[in-house]
Amino acid sequence: EILEKHSNMRVSGTEFYNTIKDITPLGIIYGLAERKVFDIYDIGKIITFGFNKVLRYIHNGVLLIYLAWCFLGMIILFYILLR
């Protein structure tokens, strides 16, 4: 075959996709994907740990604060149920 004689003409699959990355709209999308912008796991991790940080700040171990949260929860439940 002709390709066997001219091995420098052969293009591997990874080199082919590197040329696709050079196309402007696709290059932007590939760049965002390499920075894990579309990674559901990383996005979920950021949201979960952020929510956890807020809850840790709110629940600081003081008994009166816990009691206030219980009363606030009761008021919200009464409002929802008796509306």
QUIRAUR-V446088 format. One record per residue. RES is the residue in three letters. SS is DSSP state (a for helix, b for strand, c for the rest). PHI is phi in whole degrees, -180 to 180 (none if undefined). BURIAL is # if it has 9 or more other ideal C-beta (glycine too) atoms within 8 Angstrom, else .. Layout:
res=[RES RES]
ss=[SS SS]
phi=[PHI PHI]
burial=[BURIAL BURIAL]
//
This chain:
res=[GLU ILE LEU GLU LYS HIS SER ASN MET ARG VAL SER GLY THR GLU PHE TYR ASN THR ILE LYS ASP ILE THR PRO LEU GLY ILE ILE TYR GLY LEU ALA GLU ARG LYS VAL PHE ASP ILE TYR ASP ILE GLY LYS ILE ILE THR PHE GLY PHE ASN LYS VAL LEU ARG TYR ILE HIS ASN GLY VAL LEU LEU ILE TYR LEU ALA TRP CYS PHE LEU GLY MET ILE ILE LEU PHE TYR ILE LEU LEU ARG]
ss=[c a a a a c a a a c c c a a a a a a a a a c c a a a a a a a a a a a c c c c c a a a a a a a a a a a a a a a a a a a c c c c a a a a a a a a a a a a a a a a a a a c c]
phi=[none -68 -64 -67 -75 -116 -67 -75 -85 -77 -116 -79 -64 -70 -68 -62 -72 -66 -71 -66 -64 -77 -70 -56 -65 -72 -63 -65 -65 -64 -64 -66 -67 -68 -86 63 -71 -96 -78 -64 -62 -66 -64 -63 -66 -64 -65 -64 -69 -66 -64 -63 -65 -64 -65 -65 -68 -70 -93 -100 98 -87 -61 -65 -67 -61 -63 -63 -65 -63 -65 -63 -63 -63 -63 -65 -64 -62 -63 -69 -76 -99 -70]
burial=[. . . . . . . . . . . . . . . # . . . # # . . . . # # . . # . # # . . . . . . . . . . . . . . . . . . . . . . . . . # . . . . . # # . . # . . . . . . . . . . . . . .]
//
